Amino acid sequence: MINELKLIDNIDVLHENKIVLYGAGAIGVKALKILKETGMPAAAYFCDGDPRKWGTFVEGVEVLSLSELKQLDESENLAIIIASEYVPFLNQITEDIAWLKLRTDNIFTLFGLTVSLVRNDKASGLNGGHYDTISRVSSDIYNMGIWVNRLKQYIKWAVNTNVVMVYSSQKTGSITVANSLHEINILADHFHLLTGIEAAKMLPNHVYEELFAWYVKERLDLLKTRKSVKIIIIVREPVGRNLSQIFSESRNYRFRLSHTLPCEPFINSVAESLVLRKMFTMDSLNWFDNELKVTLDIDVYAHPFDREKGYSIIKHGNAEALVMKLEKLNSLERVIAEFVGVPRFKLVNANEGDNKMYKYLYKQVKEAIRIPREVFDFYYKDPRLAHFYSEEEIAGFWKKWENNIAD
């Protein structure tokens, strides 16, 4: 029902239809402000599921009931933007709209509007300056939030000896493992990068670079001076991991995919980004050599890996590392419990795509994207992937993506 790609690829749909913002609360007001400040058409109406708001006005815009929205849909061409940033509310609203059986197929989310505006901010008639500002400010706020949390982690870690490191490349389920450890009162120090050069390229200014340099030095000093360190490392099938990584970057409005032209279909831009990611030094299988081996001198590929069980334990110096496959994670709860020294361990899912604002766009892209075969050849024929996965498993990956391969 929600067609994010349509809005992202054709922002003119907002000029060609009467806009209704579904959600007359604070997020609805935010959406109204975004439309105004970016030079987009004004919203004609709000709609809301709360009967107390029906017939009232918010920022001078009338709030319709659901039945009035249904009537308006029968006589007008509508573009409906769901103004919610809380996924459970978003799910409920989509159910309410589905129940109405509206004529329009122009139903989008505030996230879709955000991506469309960022991607088209140089388009004729669109005030791109406002959204460039949002991008910069949100990026700084997001990065500052990361560093505040990391400093808090460091303080806890520095004064505690019973700490488990969850140290993996991004989008491998590491947040789920870390949060699950926290649920049983085990301090888990979760991070992805400790090599300053590559990580610094991701930071917006020199303040963060200096902070990161300090953070890396302190982390590595503790790692090398501790009598023993337990590390959890997770590997994941690389094409799915990289696609998830692209969408993960949307959280602070950096979803422009700036190496592509706005006139190119968004889904093609995502495919092109997957091609380009093969060159990233921290991309997927490279992470083990360019990150883990550099920081802790652990050469994962030099140690045997039990592909059938889905995990192996490597002991090197003062470190003991549990290396696991994400695809086997749900069957490894007992292994994790034994590794960290507790009687029971239960995974508490976190950071999954279905819990993110980009869930509808992500689903659309996964179903429709056509990825050049060279991407699959690059990863699935890499002997390093065979270190973790059997021929049968790799054949299963090919099968999983067979409808998405562009020859």
C-alpha positions as CSV (number, residue, x, y, z in Angstrom):
1,M,0.0,0.0,0.0
2,I,2.8,2.4,0.8
3,N,4.7,3.4,-2.3
4,E,7.8,5.2,-1.2
5,L,9.7,4.7,-4.5
6,K,7.0,6.6,-6.4
7,L,7.5,9.7,-4.3
8,I,11.3,9.4,-4.2
9,D,11.6,9.1,-8.0
10,N,8.9,11.6,-8.8
11,I,8.5,14.4,-6.3
12,D,6.1,16.1,-8.7
13,V,3.4,13.8,-7.4
14,L,3.0,16.3,-4.5
15,H,2.4,19.1,-7.0
16,E,-0.2,17.1,-8.9
17,N,-2.3,15.9,-6.0
18,K,-4.0,17.4,-2.9
19,I,-1.8,16.7,0.1
20,V,-3.3,15.2,3.3
21,L,-1.0,14.7,6.3
22,Y,-2.3,11.7,8.4
23,G,-1.4,12.5,12.0
24,A,-2.3,15.9,13.5
25,G,0.2,15.8,16.4
26,A,3.7,17.2,16.8
27,I,5.1,15.1,13.9
28,G,2.3,16.2,11.6
29,V,3.2,19.8,12.4
30,K,6.9,19.0,11.7
31,A,5.8,17.6,8.3
32,L,3.8,20.7,7.6
33,K,6.8,22.9,8.4
34,I,9.0,20.8,6.1
35,L,6.6,21.2,3.2
36,K,6.5,24.9,3.7
37,E,10.2,25.5,4.2
38,T,11.2,23.4,1.2
39,G,8.8,25.3,-1.1
40,M,6.5,22.3,-1.6
41,P,2.7,22.7,-1.9
42,A,0.9,23.3,1.3
43,A,-1.0,20.5,3.0
44,A,-4.7,20.8,2.2
45,Y,-5.8,18.8,5.3
46,F,-4.8,16.8,8.3
47,C,-6.4,13.5,9.1
48,D,-6.3,11.8,12.5
49,G,-7.6,8.7,14.1
50,D,-8.4,10.6,17.4
51,P,-12.1,11.8,17.3
52,R,-11.3,14.7,19.6
53,K,-9.3,16.3,16.8
54,W,-11.9,16.0,14.1
55,G,-13.2,19.4,12.9
56,T,-10.4,21.3,14.7
57,F,-7.6,23.2,13.0
58,V,-3.9,22.7,13.5
59,E,-1.6,25.5,12.3
60,G,-4.7,26.7,10.3
61,V,-5.2,23.4,8.6
62,E,-8.5,21.5,9.1
63,V,-8.4,18.0,10.7
64,L,-10.6,15.4,8.9
65,S,-12.1,12.3,10.3
66,L,-11.5,8.9,8.6
67,S,-14.9,9.0,6.9
68,E,-14.3,12.5,5.6
69,L,-11.0,11.3,4.2
70,K,-12.8,8.5,2.4
71,Q,-15.3,11.0,1.0
72,L,-12.5,13.3,-0.1
73,D,-10.7,10.5,-1.8
74,E,-13.7,9.7,-3.9
75,S,-13.8,13.3,-5.4
76,E,-10.2,14.4,-5.3
77,N,-6.8,13.1,-6.3
78,L,-4.9,12.7,-3.1
79,A,-1.3,12.3,-1.9
80,I,-1.4,11.0,1.7
81,I,1.8,11.4,3.9
82,I,1.7,9.4,7.2
83,A,3.3,11.8,9.7
84,S,4.7,9.4,12.3
85,E,8.2,8.6,13.5
86,Y,7.1,5.8,15.8
87,V,7.0,2.5,14.0
88,P,4.1,0.9,16.1
89,F,2.0,4.0,15.4
90,L,3.0,3.8,11.7
91,N,1.9,0.2,11.6
92,Q,-1.5,1.0,13.1
93,I,-2.1,3.9,10.8
94,T,-1.4,1.8,7.7
95,E,-4.0,-0.7,9.0
96,D,-6.5,2.1,9.4
97,I,-5.9,3.4,5.9
98,A,-6.1,-0.1,4.4
99,W,-9.5,-0.5,6.1
100,L,-10.7,2.6,4.2
101,K,-9.9,1.0,0.8
102,L,-9.0,4.4,-0.7
103,R,-8.9,5.0,-4.4
104,T,-5.5,6.7,-4.3
105,D,-2.2,4.8,-4.4
106,N,-0.2,7.9,-3.5
107,I,0.4,6.9,0.1
108,F,3.8,7.7,1.6
109,T,5.5,8.1,5.0
110,L,7.4,11.1,6.4
111,F,10.5,9.1,5.9
112,G,9.7,8.8,2.2
113,L,9.2,12.5,2.0
114,T,12.5,13.1,3.7
115,V,14.4,10.9,1.3
116,S,12.6,12.5,-1.7
117,L,13.5,16.0,-0.6
118,V,17.1,15.1,0.2
119,R,17.5,13.4,-3.1
120,N,15.8,16.1,-5.1
121,D,17.0,19.1,-3.2
122,K,18.6,20.7,-6.4
123,A,15.4,20.2,-8.4
124,S,13.8,23.3,-10.0
125,G,11.5,25.1,-7.5
126,L,12.7,23.2,-4.5
127,N,14.4,25.1,-1.7
128,G,17.4,22.8,-1.1
129,G,19.2,25.0,1.3
130,H,16.8,24.3,4.1
131,Y,17.2,20.6,3.8
132,D,21.0,20.8,3.5
133,T,20.8,22.5,6.9
134,I,18.7,19.7,8.3
135,S,21.2,17.2,7.0
136,R,24.2,18.9,8.7
137,V,22.4,19.5,12.0
138,S,20.9,16.0,12.3
139,S,24.3,14.5,11.4
140,D,26.1,16.4,14.1
141,I,23.4,15.6,16.7
142,Y,23.5,11.9,15.7
143,N,27.3,11.7,15.9
144,M,27.4,13.6,19.2
145,G,24.9,11.1,20.6
146,I,27.1,8.2,19.5
147,W,30.2,9.7,21.2
148,V,28.3,10.5,24.5
149,N,27.2,6.8,24.6
150,R,30.7,5.6,23.8
151,L,32.2,7.7,26.5
152,K,29.7,6.3,29.0
153,Q,30.6,2.8,27.8
154,Y,34.3,3.5,28.2
155,I,33.9,4.8,31.8
156,K,32.0,1.6,32.7
157,W,34.5,-0.6,30.9
158,A,37.5,1.0,32.5
159,V,36.4,0.2,36.0
160,N,35.0,-3.2,35.3
161,T,36.9,-6.4,34.5
162,N,33.9,-8.6,33.6
163,V,33.2,-7.0,30.2
164,V,32.4,-8.7,26.9
165,M,33.4,-7.0,23.7
166,V,30.9,-7.2,20.8
167,Y,33.2,-6.2,18.0
168,S,31.9,-6.8,14.4
169,S,31.3,-5.0,11.1
170,Q,28.0,-3.2,10.9
171,K,24.6,-4.9,10.2
172,T,25.7,-8.3,11.4
173,G,23.3,-8.6,14.4
174,S,25.9,-7.2,16.9
175,I,23.4,-4.8,18.5
176,T,21.0,-7.6,19.1
177,V,23.8,-9.6,20.9
178,A,25.0,-6.6,22.9
179,N,21.4,-5.7,24.0
180,S,20.7,-9.3,24.9
181,L,23.8,-9.4,27.1
182,H,22.7,-6.2,28.8
183,E,19.3,-7.9,29.6
184,I,21.1,-10.4,31.8
185,N,23.3,-7.7,33.4
186,I,26.5,-8.4,31.5
187,L,28.3,-5.3,30.4
188,A,28.8,-5.5,26.7
189,D,31.0,-3.0,25.0
190,H,29.7,-2.7,21.4
191,F,31.6,-1.1,18.5
192,H,32.5,-1.6,14.9
193,L,35.8,0.2,14.2
194,L,39.0,0.8,16.1
195,T,41.2,1.8,13.2
196,G,41.4,5.6,13.3
197,I,42.1,6.4,9.6
198,E,39.1,4.7,8.1
199,A,36.7,5.6,10.9
200,A,37.8,9.3,10.9
201,K,36.6,9.6,7.2
202,M,33.1,9.0,8.5
203,L,33.2,11.9,10.9
204,P,31.9,15.4,10.1
205,N,34.6,17.5,11.6
206,H,38.0,17.6,13.4
207,V,36.4,17.6,16.9
208,Y,35.0,14.1,16.3
209,E,38.3,13.0,14.7
210,E,40.3,14.0,17.9
211,L,37.7,12.4,20.1
212,F,37.9,9.2,18.0
213,A,41.7,9.2,18.2
214,W,41.5,9.4,22.0
215,Y,38.8,6.7,22.1
216,V,40.8,4.3,20.0
217,K,44.0,4.8,22.0
218,E,42.2,4.2,25.3
219,R,40.3,1.1,24.0
220,L,43.4,-0.5,22.6
221,D,45.4,0.2,25.7
222,L,42.8,-1.5,27.8
223,L,42.6,-4.4,25.4
224,K,46.3,-5.0,25.5
225,T,46.8,-4.6,29.2
226,R,43.8,-6.7,30.4
227,K,44.7,-10.2,31.6
228,S,41.9,-11.7,29.5
229,V,39.4,-10.3,27.1
230,K,36.3,-12.0,25.6
231,I,35.2,-10.9,22.2
232,I,32.1,-11.8,20.2
233,I,32.5,-11.4,16.4
234,I,29.7,-12.0,13.8
235,V,29.9,-12.6,10.1
236,R,27.0,-12.3,7.7
237,E,26.2,-13.0,4.0
238,P,27.8,-9.9,2.4
239,V,25.2,-8.9,-0.2
240,G,22.3,-8.7,2.3
241,R,24.7,-7.1,4.8
242,N,25.7,-4.3,2.4
243,L,22.1,-3.6,1.4
244,S,21.1,-3.3,5.0
245,Q,24.1,-1.0,5.5
246,I,22.9,1.4,2.8
247,F,19.6,1.7,4.5
248,S,21.1,2.1,7.9
249,E,22.8,5.2,6.7
250,S,19.4,6.8,6.2
251,R,19.0,7.5,9.9
252,N,20.7,10.9,9.8
253,Y,19.4,12.0,6.5
254,R,22.5,11.0,4.5
255,F,20.4,9.0,2.1
256,R,21.2,11.1,-1.0
257,L,23.5,8.4,-2.6
258,S,25.4,11.5,-3.9
259,H,27.4,9.7,-6.5
260,T,24.2,9.3,-8.6
261,L,22.0,11.8,-10.4
262,P,18.6,12.5,-8.9
263,C,17.1,11.8,-12.3
264,E,18.2,8.2,-12.1
265,P,15.6,5.8,-10.5
266,F,16.4,5.5,-6.8
267,I,16.5,1.7,-7.0
268,N,19.2,1.9,-9.6
269,S,21.2,4.2,-7.3
270,V,21.0,1.6,-4.6
271,A,22.3,-1.1,-7.0
272,E,25.1,1.2,-8.1
273,S,26.0,1.7,-4.5
274,L,26.3,-2.0,-4.0
275,V,28.7,-2.2,-6.9
276,L,30.8,0.6,-5.5
277,R,31.0,-0.9,-2.0
278,K,33.2,-3.7,-3.3
279,M,36.0,-1.1,-3.2
280,F,35.5,-0.2,0.5
281,T,38.4,-1.3,2.6
282,M,36.0,-1.9,5.5
283,D,33.4,-3.7,3.4
284,S,32.2,-7.0,4.7
285,L,34.9,-9.7,4.3
286,N,37.7,-7.1,4.3
287,W,36.8,-6.1,7.8
288,F,38.5,-9.1,9.4
289,D,41.9,-8.2,7.9
290,N,41.7,-4.4,7.8
291,E,40.2,-4.0,11.2
292,L,40.4,-7.0,13.5
293,K,43.8,-8.2,12.4
294,V,45.3,-4.7,12.6
295,T,43.9,-3.9,16.1
296,L,44.2,-7.3,17.9
297,D,46.5,-9.3,15.6
298,I,43.7,-11.9,15.2
299,D,43.8,-13.5,11.8
300,V,40.4,-15.1,11.5
301,Y,41.2,-16.7,8.1
302,A,44.2,-18.5,9.6
303,H,42.1,-20.3,12.1
304,P,39.7,-23.2,11.3
305,F,36.0,-22.4,11.4
306,D,33.3,-25.0,12.0
307,R,30.9,-24.2,9.1
308,E,28.4,-26.9,10.2
309,K,28.1,-25.7,13.8
310,G,28.2,-22.0,12.7
311,Y,30.9,-20.9,15.2
312,S,34.4,-21.3,16.3
313,I,36.4,-20.0,19.3
314,I,39.9,-18.5,18.7
315,K,42.4,-18.0,21.5
316,H,45.1,-15.5,20.8
317,G,47.3,-13.8,23.4
318,N,45.0,-12.4,26.1
319,A,41.9,-12.6,23.8
320,E,39.3,-15.3,23.4
321,A,37.1,-14.6,20.4
322,L,33.8,-16.3,19.6
323,V,33.2,-16.0,15.9
324,M,29.7,-16.8,14.7
325,K,27.5,-16.7,11.6
326,L,24.5,-14.5,11.8
327,E,22.5,-17.0,10.0
328,K,23.0,-19.5,12.8
329,L,22.6,-17.0,15.6
330,N,19.3,-18.2,16.9
331,S,20.6,-21.7,17.4
332,L,23.7,-20.5,19.3
333,E,22.2,-19.1,22.5
334,R,23.6,-22.0,24.6
335,V,27.1,-21.4,23.0
336,I,27.0,-17.7,23.9
337,A,25.8,-18.5,27.4
338,E,28.8,-20.8,27.9
339,F,31.2,-18.4,26.4
340,V,30.2,-15.5,28.7
341,G,29.9,-17.8,31.7
342,V,26.1,-17.6,32.5
343,P,23.6,-20.5,32.8
344,R,21.1,-19.0,30.3
345,F,21.1,-16.6,27.4
346,K,18.2,-15.4,25.3
347,L,18.4,-13.3,22.2
348,V,16.3,-10.1,22.3
349,N,15.9,-8.9,18.8
350,A,16.9,-5.3,18.1
351,N,17.8,-3.1,15.2
352,E,15.8,-5.2,12.7
353,G,14.5,-3.7,9.5
354,D,10.9,-4.2,10.5
355,N,11.5,-1.9,13.5
356,K,12.8,0.9,11.4
357,M,11.2,3.9,9.7
358,Y,12.6,2.8,6.4
359,K,10.8,-0.6,6.5
360,Y,8.5,0.1,3.6
361,L,11.1,1.4,1.3
362,Y,13.5,-1.4,2.3
363,K,10.8,-4.0,1.5
364,Q,10.1,-2.4,-1.9
365,V,13.7,-2.2,-2.8
366,K,14.5,-5.8,-1.8
367,E,11.6,-7.1,-3.9
368,A,12.4,-5.1,-7.0
369,I,16.1,-4.3,-7.1
370,R,18.2,-5.7,-9.9
371,I,21.8,-6.1,-8.8
372,P,24.6,-6.7,-11.4
373,R,25.9,-10.2,-11.4
374,E,29.4,-8.9,-10.8
375,V,28.4,-8.1,-7.2
376,F,27.4,-11.7,-6.5
377,D,30.5,-13.1,-8.3
378,F,32.7,-10.8,-6.3
379,Y,31.5,-12.0,-2.9
380,Y,30.2,-15.5,-3.5
381,K,33.3,-16.7,-5.4
382,D,35.6,-15.2,-2.8
383,P,37.5,-18.0,-1.0
384,R,37.2,-16.0,2.2
385,L,33.4,-16.5,2.1
386,A,34.0,-20.2,1.8
387,H,35.9,-20.0,5.1
388,F,32.7,-19.5,6.9
389,Y,30.0,-20.9,4.6
390,S,29.7,-24.4,2.9
391,E,29.1,-24.8,-0.8
392,E,25.5,-25.6,0.0
393,E,25.0,-22.4,2.0
394,I,26.6,-20.3,-0.7
395,A,24.3,-22.0,-3.3
396,G,21.4,-21.0,-1.0
397,F,22.5,-17.4,-1.2
398,W,22.5,-17.6,-5.0
399,K,19.0,-19.1,-4.8
400,K,17.8,-16.4,-2.4
401,W,18.8,-13.6,-4.8
402,E,18.1,-15.3,-8.1
403,N,15.2,-13.0,-9.0
404,N,17.4,-9.9,-8.2
405,I,20.4,-10.8,-10.4
406,A,20.8,-8.5,-13.5
407,D,22.7,-10.3,-16.2
